[in-house]
């Protein structure tokens, strides 16, 4: 399973690099969309991390009475 995600990440990075190389220049609108998308993904990742951390902490504490 680890190899699958490594392949997805590698393919995504190579695709991004090829797109940036092929594009003459990023227009301001495109740049802003990329910046906003990266912020959105960062916020999503932060929420998933926080939720997972809470679930792990709860599991380690054991059942509550």
N, C-alpha and C positions, 0 to 999 in steps of 0.2 A: 504494500500500500504506500509505503514511503517513496518508492520509485515513481509511482503514479503522480504524486503531488510534486515531486522534483521535476518531472517531465512537464507538467502543467505550468509550473513557475518558469522553467527554462524557456518553454515555447512562448509564453507571454512576454518575457523580457526580450527575446529575439524579435518577436513581432513588433514590439514597441520600438526597439532600436531601428529596425528596418523602416518603419513608418516615419520616424523622425529623420532618418537619413534621406529618405525619398522625398520628403516634403521640403520645398525650398526654404520657407520660413513659416513659422506659426503666426497666424493672424491673431490679433488681440482677443477676439471672441473665442477662438479655439483654445488659446492659452488659458483664458478664464474658466472655460468649461473643464479643462484638465485639472486646474487647481481646485475647483469646486468638487470634482469627482474624487480627487485624492483626499480632500478633507472629509467627504462623506464616508469613504472607505475607512479612513482612520477612526472616525466616530463609531462606525459599526464594529470595527475590530476592538475598540476600547470597551464597548458594551458587552460583546461576547466574552472578552477576557474577564470583566468584572463579574458577569453572571456565572461563568465557569469557576472563578475563584470562590464565590459565595457557596456554590454547590459542593465544591471540594471541602471547604471549611466545615460546612454543615455535615457532610459525610464523615469527616474525621472526628467531629464532636460526638457522634453517635445519636441514638434516639433521645428525644427530649421527653421529659415527664411532666 
